[in-house]
Amino acid sequence: MRAFKDISAKLSKTHGRLRQAARREEGWFQYFLCFSEETEIRLILIGSRWAGKSSSGNTILRKERFECGRTRTAQSEVRHGLVDGRKLTVIDAPGWSSSLSLAEIPEGDKQRFNMFLCPPGPHVFLLVIDADASFNAKHLDAVTSHVELLGDGVWRHTIIVFTRGDWLGTNSIEQYIEGEGEALQSLVEQCGNRYHVVDNKNASDGTQISELLEKITETVAANGWGYFVPDQQIFQTIEERRRKVEEGAMLRKSQTSYVALYFSDCTWGFFVLWFHICLAFYLCSLHLHAI
Protein backbone atom coordinates (compact mmCIF):
# COMPACT_ATOMS: atom_id res chain seq x y z
CA MET A 1 0.00 0.00 0.00
CA ARG A 2 2.85 2.35 0.87
CA ALA A 3 4.61 1.53 -2.40
CA PHE A 4 1.38 2.33 -4.25
CA LYS A 5 1.16 5.73 -2.54
CA ASP A 6 4.78 6.47 -3.44
CA ILE A 7 4.16 5.56 -7.08
CA SER A 8 0.95 7.62 -7.07
CA ALA A 9 2.80 10.66 -5.66
CA LYS A 10 5.57 10.33 -8.26
CA LEU A 11 3.01 10.04 -11.05
CA SER A 12 1.21 13.11 -9.73
CA LYS A 13 4.46 15.11 -9.71
CA THR A 14 5.34 13.91 -13.19
CA HIS A 15 1.86 14.83 -14.42
CA GLY A 16 2.26 18.31 -12.89
CA ARG A 17 5.59 18.82 -14.60
CA LEU A 18 4.14 17.67 -17.92
CA ARG A 19 1.25 20.14 -17.55
CA GLN A 20 3.69 22.98 -16.82
CA ALA A 21 5.81 21.99 -19.81
CA ALA A 22 2.69 21.87 -21.99
CA ARG A 23 1.70 25.34 -20.84
CA ARG A 24 5.19 26.63 -21.61
CA GLU A 25 5.13 25.01 -25.04
CA GLU A 26 1.67 26.45 -25.68
CA GLY A 27 2.92 29.86 -24.59
CA TRP A 28 5.89 29.75 -26.92
CA PHE A 29 3.66 28.49 -29.73
CA GLN A 30 1.40 31.50 -29.21
CA TYR A 31 4.51 33.68 -29.11
CA PHE A 32 5.61 32.49 -32.54
CA LEU A 33 2.08 32.98 -33.85
CA CYS A 34 1.79 36.50 -32.44
CA PHE A 35 5.40 37.60 -32.90
CA SER A 36 6.53 36.38 -36.27
CA GLU A 37 9.49 37.89 -38.10
CA GLU A 38 7.14 40.52 -39.52
CA THR A 39 5.98 41.65 -36.07
CA GLU A 40 7.90 44.19 -34.01
CA ILE A 41 8.19 44.46 -30.25
CA ARG A 42 7.86 48.08 -29.17
CA LEU A 43 9.76 49.22 -26.08
CA ILE A 44 9.92 52.61 -24.37
CA LEU A 45 12.83 53.50 -22.10
CA ILE A 46 11.69 55.76 -19.27
CA GLY A 47 13.35 56.98 -16.08
CA SER A 48 15.14 59.88 -14.45
CA ARG A 49 17.88 61.91 -16.11
CA TRP A 50 21.33 60.32 -16.31
CA ALA A 51 19.99 56.90 -15.27
CA GLY A 52 21.49 55.30 -18.39
CA LYS A 53 18.47 55.02 -20.71
CA SER A 54 20.35 55.83 -23.91
CA SER A 55 23.21 53.47 -23.00
CA SER A 56 20.67 50.74 -22.24
CA GLY A 57 19.04 51.33 -25.63
CA ASN A 58 22.41 50.80 -27.31
CA THR A 59 23.03 47.65 -25.27
CA ILE A 60 19.60 46.26 -26.18
CA LEU A 61 20.09 46.96 -29.90
CA ARG A 62 23.74 45.81 -29.65
CA LYS A 63 24.80 48.87 -31.61
CA GLU A 64 25.62 52.50 -30.86
CA ARG A 65 22.30 53.93 -32.02
CA PHE A 66 21.58 56.54 -29.33
CA GLU A 67 23.91 59.41 -28.48
CA CYS A 68 24.80 59.32 -24.80
CA GLY A 69 27.21 60.73 -22.27
CA ARG A 70 27.55 64.31 -23.50
CA THR A 71 24.02 65.68 -23.43
CA ARG A 72 20.72 64.55 -21.96
CA THR A 73 17.88 63.46 -24.23
CA ALA A 74 15.70 66.51 -24.94
CA GLN A 75 13.04 64.78 -27.03
CA SER A 76 12.06 61.22 -27.86
CA GLU A 77 14.31 59.29 -30.22
CA VAL A 78 13.27 56.13 -32.06
CA ARG A 79 15.60 53.39 -33.30
CA HIS A 80 14.93 50.02 -34.91
CA GLY A 81 16.93 46.80 -34.94
CA LEU A 82 16.88 43.02 -35.26
CA VAL A 83 18.03 41.27 -32.06
CA ASP A 84 17.95 37.48 -31.57
CA GLY A 85 15.56 37.20 -34.50
CA ARG A 86 13.17 39.78 -33.02
CA LYS A 87 12.32 43.08 -34.68
CA LEU A 88 12.64 45.75 -32.00
CA THR A 89 11.49 49.35 -31.93
CA VAL A 90 13.16 51.17 -29.05
CA ILE A 91 12.09 54.66 -27.96
CA ASP A 92 14.40 56.65 -25.70
CA ALA A 93 12.19 59.13 -23.81
CA PRO A 94 13.53 62.26 -22.09
CA GLY A 95 14.24 61.75 -18.41
CA TRP A 96 12.65 63.54 -15.51
CA SER A 97 14.14 65.10 -12.41
CA SER A 98 14.32 62.39 -9.74
CA SER A 99 13.65 64.95 -7.00
CA LEU A 100 10.39 66.43 -8.32
CA SER A 101 6.94 65.43 -7.10
CA LEU A 102 3.83 65.64 -9.30
CA ALA A 103 3.01 69.13 -8.01
CA GLU A 104 6.49 70.32 -8.98
CA ILE A 105 6.61 68.75 -12.46
CA PRO A 106 6.50 71.45 -15.18
CA GLU A 107 3.30 71.21 -17.22
CA GLY A 108 5.30 70.93 -20.45
CA ASP A 109 7.15 67.87 -19.11
CA LYS A 110 3.87 66.13 -18.27
CA GLN A 111 2.58 66.47 -21.81
CA ARG A 112 5.92 65.75 -23.44
CA PHE A 113 6.31 62.49 -21.52
CA ASN A 114 2.94 61.25 -22.71
CA MET A 115 3.62 61.95 -26.38
CA PHE A 116 6.18 59.17 -26.67
CA LEU A 117 3.67 56.38 -27.20
CA CYS A 118 4.60 54.63 -30.41
CA PRO A 119 1.57 53.79 -32.53
CA PRO A 120 -0.48 51.78 -31.95
CA GLY A 121 1.17 51.44 -28.50
CA PRO A 122 4.22 50.00 -26.73
CA HIS A 123 4.34 46.41 -25.53
CA VAL A 124 6.64 47.12 -22.58
CA PHE A 125 7.98 50.11 -20.65
CA LEU A 126 11.54 49.65 -19.41
CA LEU A 127 11.87 51.73 -16.24
CA VAL A 128 15.60 52.46 -15.97
CA ILE A 129 17.08 52.91 -12.48
CA ASP A 130 20.74 53.50 -11.61
CA ALA A 131 21.92 50.75 -9.25
CA ASP A 132 24.81 52.97 -8.18
CA ALA A 133 22.50 55.63 -6.72
CA SER A 134 20.33 55.63 -3.62
CA PHE A 135 16.57 55.25 -3.97
CA ASN A 136 14.41 56.82 -1.28
CA ALA A 137 10.78 57.85 -0.77
CA LYS A 138 11.21 61.08 -2.76
CA HIS A 139 12.56 59.11 -5.74
CA LEU A 140 9.62 56.71 -5.45
CA ASP A 141 7.18 59.65 -5.48
CA ALA A 142 8.84 61.09 -8.60
CA VAL A 143 8.71 57.75 -10.42
CA THR A 144 5.08 56.97 -9.57
CA SER A 145 3.98 60.55 -10.33
CA HIS A 146 5.45 60.36 -13.83
CA VAL A 147 4.54 56.78 -14.68
CA GLU A 148 0.94 57.06 -13.45
CA LEU A 149 0.37 59.95 -15.85
CA LEU A 150 -0.23 57.13 -18.33
CA GLY A 151 -2.85 55.43 -16.15
CA ASP A 152 -2.83 52.65 -13.55
CA GLY A 153 -2.62 49.89 -16.18
CA VAL A 154 0.91 50.92 -17.12
CA TRP A 155 2.44 48.92 -14.24
CA ARG A 156 1.39 45.61 -15.83
CA HIS A 157 3.54 46.52 -18.83
CA THR A 158 6.58 47.75 -16.88
CA ILE A 159 9.92 46.04 -16.21
CA ILE A 160 12.58 47.70 -14.05
CA VAL A 161 16.02 47.72 -15.67
CA PHE A 162 18.85 48.38 -13.22
CA THR A 163 21.90 49.89 -14.90
CA ARG A 164 25.54 49.93 -13.72
CA GLY A 165 25.39 46.26 -12.87
CA ASP A 166 29.18 46.31 -12.48
CA TRP A 167 28.80 48.46 -9.35
CA LEU A 168 27.01 45.67 -7.54
CA GLY A 169 30.28 43.77 -7.23
CA THR A 170 29.76 40.47 -5.42
CA ASN A 171 26.28 41.49 -4.21
CA SER A 172 23.20 40.20 -5.99
CA ILE A 173 20.49 42.51 -7.27
CA GLU A 174 18.18 41.06 -4.61
CA GLN A 175 20.61 42.16 -1.90
CA TYR A 176 20.70 45.64 -3.43
CA ILE A 177 16.89 45.87 -3.50
CA GLU A 178 16.65 44.70 0.09
CA GLY A 179 19.41 47.08 1.21
CA GLU A 180 17.77 50.13 -0.38
CA GLY A 181 14.74 49.66 1.83
CA GLU A 182 10.99 49.98 1.58
CA ALA A 183 10.81 52.57 -1.24
CA LEU A 184 12.57 50.42 -3.85
CA GLN A 185 10.94 47.22 -2.61
CA SER A 186 7.54 48.88 -3.03
CA LEU A 187 8.37 49.88 -6.61
CA VAL A 188 9.55 46.38 -7.49
CA GLU A 189 6.30 44.95 -6.13
CA GLN A 190 4.31 47.55 -8.07
CA CYS A 191 5.97 46.23 -11.24
CA GLY A 192 5.02 42.65 -10.39
CA ASN A 193 8.59 41.78 -9.29
CA ARG A 194 9.78 42.14 -12.88
CA TYR A 195 13.33 43.45 -12.99
CA HIS A 196 16.62 42.90 -14.78
CA VAL A 197 20.22 44.06 -14.43
CA VAL A 198 22.38 45.28 -17.32
CA ASP A 199 26.02 46.23 -17.42
CA ASN A 200 26.28 48.79 -20.22
CA LYS A 201 30.07 48.78 -19.90
CA ASN A 202 30.01 45.13 -20.90
CA ALA A 203 27.64 45.51 -23.86
CA SER A 204 29.36 42.65 -25.69
CA ASP A 205 27.78 40.20 -23.21
CA GLY A 206 24.79 39.20 -25.32
CA THR A 207 23.32 36.87 -22.69
CA GLN A 208 22.12 39.78 -20.52
CA ILE A 209 19.96 41.08 -23.41
CA SER A 210 18.78 37.60 -24.40
CA GLU A 211 17.57 37.13 -20.81
CA LEU A 212 15.91 40.56 -20.86
CA LEU A 213 14.10 39.69 -24.11
CA GLU A 214 12.79 36.52 -22.46
CA LYS A 215 11.39 38.61 -19.58
CA ILE A 216 9.86 41.01 -22.10
CA THR A 217 8.24 38.07 -23.90
CA GLU A 218 6.84 36.73 -20.61
CA THR A 219 5.44 40.17 -19.76
CA VAL A 220 3.76 40.52 -23.16
CA ALA A 221 2.34 36.99 -22.81
CA ALA A 222 0.95 37.81 -19.35
CA ASN A 223 -0.86 40.78 -20.93
CA GLY A 224 -2.52 38.60 -23.57
CA TRP A 225 0.08 39.46 -26.24
CA GLY A 226 -1.39 42.95 -26.47
CA TYR A 227 0.16 46.41 -26.31
CA PHE A 228 -0.42 49.14 -23.76
CA VAL A 229 -3.34 51.49 -24.37
CA PRO A 230 -3.32 54.63 -22.20
CA ASP A 231 -6.32 55.60 -20.13
CA GLN A 232 -8.46 57.47 -22.67
CA GLN A 233 -9.73 60.07 -20.20
CA ILE A 234 -6.21 60.83 -18.98
CA PHE A 235 -4.95 60.91 -22.56
CA GLN A 236 -7.69 63.37 -23.60
CA THR A 237 -6.91 65.60 -20.60
CA ILE A 238 -3.23 65.61 -21.49
CA GLU A 239 -4.00 66.35 -25.15
CA GLU A 240 -6.23 69.22 -24.03
CA ARG A 241 -3.47 70.65 -21.86
CA ARG A 242 -0.94 70.18 -24.65
CA ARG A 243 -3.15 72.16 -27.05
CA LYS A 244 -3.56 74.92 -24.47
CA VAL A 245 0.20 75.07 -23.95
CA GLU A 246 0.74 75.27 -27.73
CA GLU A 247 -1.95 77.95 -28.11
CA GLY A 248 -0.42 79.94 -25.25
CA ALA A 249 3.02 79.68 -26.83
CA MET A 250 1.66 80.85 -30.20
CA LEU A 251 -0.16 83.75 -28.50
CA ARG A 252 3.00 84.81 -26.66
CA LYS A 253 4.96 84.57 -29.90
CA SER A 254 2.44 86.74 -31.78
CA GLN A 255 2.39 89.28 -28.92
CA THR A 256 6.18 89.43 -28.94
CA SER A 257 6.17 89.95 -32.72
CA TYR A 258 3.56 92.71 -32.37
CA VAL A 259 5.56 94.49 -29.67
CA ALA A 260 8.73 94.22 -31.74
CA LEU A 261 6.89 95.59 -34.79
CA TYR A 262 5.38 98.38 -32.69
CA PHE A 263 8.75 99.47 -31.38
CA SER A 264 10.18 99.15 -34.87
CA ASP A 265 7.45 101.46 -36.20
CA CYS A 266 7.98 103.85 -33.29
CA THR A 267 11.70 103.97 -33.96
CA TRP A 268 11.12 104.70 -37.65
CA GLY A 269 8.48 107.32 -36.79
CA PHE A 270 10.82 108.98 -34.32
CA PHE A 271 13.58 109.04 -36.95
CA VAL A 272 11.24 110.68 -39.53
CA LEU A 273 10.10 113.26 -36.95
CA TRP A 274 13.69 114.05 -35.98
CA PHE A 275 14.61 114.43 -39.66
CA HIS A 276 11.78 116.91 -40.25
CA ILE A 277 12.73 118.94 -37.15
CA CYS A 278 16.35 119.12 -38.28
CA LEU A 279 15.26 120.10 -41.78
CA ALA A 280 13.02 122.85 -40.38
CA PHE A 281 15.91 124.25 -38.30
CA TYR A 282 18.17 124.17 -41.34
CA LEU A 283 15.65 126.03 -43.52
CA CYS A 284 15.11 128.61 -40.77
CA SER A 285 18.84 129.22 -40.50
CA LEU A 286 19.07 129.71 -44.29
CA HIS A 287 16.21 132.19 -44.15
CA LEU A 288 17.85 134.16 -41.33
CA HIS A 289 21.12 134.29 -43.30
CA ALA A 290 19.25 135.65 -46.30
CA ILE A 291 17.82 138.46 -44.15
C-alpha positions in Angstrom: 0.0 0.0 0.0 2.8 2.3 0.9 4.6 1.5 -2.4 1.4 2.3 -4.2 1.2 5.7 -2.5 4.8 6.5 -3.4 4.2 5.6 -7.1 1.0 7.6 -7.1 2.8 10.7 -5.7 5.6 10.3 -8.3 3.0 10.0 -11.1 1.2 13.1 -9.7 4.5 15.1 -9.7 5.3 13.9 -13.2 1.9 14.8 -14.4 2.3 18.3 -12.9 5.6 18.8 -14.6 4.1 17.7 -17.9 1.2 20.1 -17.6 3.7 23.0 -16.8 5.8 22.0 -19.8 2.7 21.9 -22.0 1.7 25.3 -20.8 5.2 26.6 -21.6 5.1 25.0 -25.0 1.7 26.4 -25.7 2.9 29.9 -24.6 5.9 29.7 -26.9 3.7 28.5 -29.7 1.4 31.5 -29.2 4.5 33.7 -29.1 5.6 32.5 -32.5 2.1 33.0 -33.9 1.8 36.5 -32.4 5.4 37.6 -32.9 6.5 36.4 -36.3 9.5 37.9 -38.1 7.1 40.5 -39.5 6.0 41.7 -36.1 7.9 44.2 -34.0 8.2 44.5 -30.3 7.9 48.1 -29.2 9.8 49.2 -26.1 9.9 52.6 -24.4 12.8 53.5 -22.1 11.7 55.8 -19.3 13.3 57.0 -16.1 15.1 59.9 -14.5 17.9 61.9 -16.1 21.3 60.3 -16.3 20.0 56.9 -15.3 21.5 55.3 -18.4 18.5 55.0 -20.7 20.3 55.8 -23.9 23.2 53.5 -23.0 20.7 50.7 -22.2 19.0 51.3 -25.6 22.4 50.8 -27.3 23.0 47.7 -25.3 19.6 46.3 -26.2 20.1 47.0 -29.9 23.7 45.8 -29.6 24.8 48.9 -31.6 25.6 52.5 -30.9 22.3 53.9 -32.0 21.6 56.5 -29.3 23.9 59.4 -28.5 24.8 59.3 -24.8 27.2 60.7 -22.3 27.5 64.3 -23.5 24.0 65.7 -23.4 20.7 64.5 -22.0 17.9 63.5 -24.2 15.7 66.5 -24.9 13.0 64.8 -27.0 12.1 61.2 -27.9 14.3 59.3 -30.2 13.3 56.1 -32.1 15.6 53.4 -33.3 14.9 50.0 -34.9 16.9 46.8 -34.9 16.9 43.0 -35.3 18.0 41.3 -32.1 17.9 37.5 -31.6 15.6 37.2 -34.5 13.2 39.8 -33.0 12.3 43.1 -34.7 12.6 45.8 -32.0 11.5 49.4 -31.9 13.2 51.2 -29.0 12.1 54.7 -28.0 14.4 56.7 -25.7 12.2 59.1 -23.8 13.5 62.3 -22.1 14.2 61.7 -18.4 12.6 63.5 -15.5 14.1 65.1 -12.4 14.3 62.4 -9.7 13.6 64.9 -7.0 10.4 66.4 -8.3 6.9 65.4 -7.1 3.8 65.6 -9.3 3.0 69.1 -8.0 6.5 70.3 -9.0 6.6 68.8 -12.5 6.5 71.5 -15.2 3.3 71.2 -17.2 5.3 70.9 -20.5 7.2 67.9 -19.1 3.9 66.1 -18.3 2.6 66.5 -21.8 5.9 65.7 -23.4 6.3 62.5 -21.5 2.9 61.3 -22.7 3.6 62.0 -26.4 6.2 59.2 -26.7 3.7 56.4 -27.2 4.6 54.6 -30.4 1.6 53.8 -32.5 -0.5 51.8 -32.0 1.2 51.4 -28.5 4.2 50.0 -26.7 4.3 46.4 -25.5 6.6 47.1 -22.6 8.0 50.1 -20.6 11.5 49.7 -19.4 11.9 51.7 -16.2 15.6 52.5 -16.0 17.1 52.9 -12.5 20.7 53.5 -11.6 21.9 50.7 -9.2 24.8 53.0 -8.2 22.5 55.6 -6.7 20.3 55.6 -3.6 16.6 55.2 -4.0 14.4 56.8 -1.3 10.8 57.8 -0.8 11.2 61.1 -2.8 12.6 59.1 -5.7 9.6 56.7 -5.5 7.2 59.6 -5.5 8.8 61.1 -8.6 8.7 57.7 -10.4 5.1 57.0 -9.6 4.0 60.6 -10.3 5.4 60.4 -13.8 4.5 56.8 -14.7 0.9 57.1 -13.5 0.4 60.0 -15.8 -0.2 57.1 -18.3 -2.8 55.4 -16.2 -2.8 52.6 -13.6 -2.6 49.9 -16.2 0.9 50.9 -17.1 2.4 48.9 -14.2 1.4 45.6 -15.8 3.5 46.5 -18.8 6.6 47.7 -16.9 9.9 46.0 -16.2 12.6 47.7 -14.0 16.0 47.7 -15.7 18.9 48.4 -13.2 21.9 49.9 -14.9 25.5 49.9 -13.7 25.4 46.3 -12.9 29.2 46.3 -12.5 28.8 48.5 -9.4 27.0 45.7 -7.5 30.3 43.8 -7.2 29.8 40.5 -5.4 26.3 41.5 -4.2 23.2 40.2 -6.0 20.5 42.5 -7.3 18.2 41.1 -4.6 20.6 42.2 -1.9 20.7 45.6 -3.4 16.9 45.9 -3.5 16.7 44.7 0.1 19.4 47.1 1.2 17.8 50.1 -0.4 14.7 49.7 1.8 11.0 50.0 1.6 10.8 52.6 -1.2 12.6 50.4 -3.8 10.9 47.2 -2.6 7.5 48.9 -3.0 8.4 49.9 -6.6 9.5 46.4 -7.5 6.3 44.9 -6.1 4.3 47.5 -8.1 6.0 46.2 -11.2 5.0 42.7 -10.4 8.6 41.8 -9.3 9.8 42.1 -12.9 13.3 43.4 -13.0 16.6 42.9 -14.8 20.2 44.1 -14.4 22.4 45.3 -17.3 26.0 46.2 -17.4 26.3 48.8 -20.2 30.1 48.8 -19.9 30.0 45.1 -20.9 27.6 45.5 -23.9 29.4 42.6 -25.7 27.8 40.2 -23.2 24.8 39.2 -25.3 23.3 36.9 -22.7 22.1 39.8 -20.5 20.0 41.1 -23.4 18.8 37.6 -24.4 17.6 37.1 -20.8 15.9 40.6 -20.9 14.1 39.7 -24.1 12.8 36.5 -22.5 11.4 38.6 -19.6 9.9 41.0 -22.1 8.2 38.1 -23.9 6.8 36.7 -20.6 5.4 40.2 -19.8 3.8 40.5 -23.2 2.3 37.0 -22.8 1.0 37.8 -19.4 -0.9 40.8 -20.9 -2.5 38.6 -23.6 0.1 39.5 -26.2 -1.4 43.0 -26.5 0.2 46.4 -26.3 -0.4 49.1 -23.8 -3.3 51.5 -24.4 -3.3 54.6 -22.2 -6.3 55.6 -20.1 -8.5 57.5 -22.7 -9.7 60.1 -20.2 -6.2 60.8 -19.0 -5.0 60.9 -22.6 -7.7 63.4 -23.6 -6.9 65.6 -20.6 -3.2 65.6 -21.5 -4.0 66.3 -25.2 -6.2 69.2 -24.0 -3.5 70.7 -21.9 -0.9 70.2 -24.7 -3.1 72.2 -27.1 -3.6 74.9 -24.5 0.2 75.1 -24.0 0.7 75.3 -27.7 -2.0 77.9 -28.1 -0.4 79.9 -25.2 3.0 79.7 -26.8 1.7 80.8 -30.2 -0.2 83.8 -28.5 3.0 84.8 -26.7 5.0 84.6 -29.9 2.4 86.7 -31.8 2.4 89.3 -28.9 6.2 89.4 -28.9 6.2 89.9 -32.7 3.6 92.7 -32.4 5.6 94.5 -29.7 8.7 94.2 -31.7 6.9 95.6 -34.8 5.4 98.4 -32.7 8.8 99.5 -31.4 10.2 99.2 -34.9 7.4 101.5 -36.2 8.0 103.8 -33.3 11.7 104.0 -34.0 11.1 104.7 -37.6 8.5 107.3 -36.8 10.8 109.0 -34.3 13.6 109.0 -37.0 11.2 110.7 -39.5 10.1 113.3 -36.9 13.7 114.1 -36.0 14.6 114.4 -39.7 11.8 116.9 -40.3 12.7 118.9 -37.1 16.4 119.1 -38.3 15.3 120.1 -41.8 13.0 122.9 -40.4 15.9 124.2 -38.3 18.2 124.2 -41.3 15.7 126.0 -43.5 15.1 128.6 -40.8 18.8 129.2 -40.5 19.1 129.7 -44.3 16.2 132.2 -44.1 17.9 134.2 -41.3 21.1 134.3 -43.3 19.3 135.6 -46.3 17.8 138.5 -44.2 
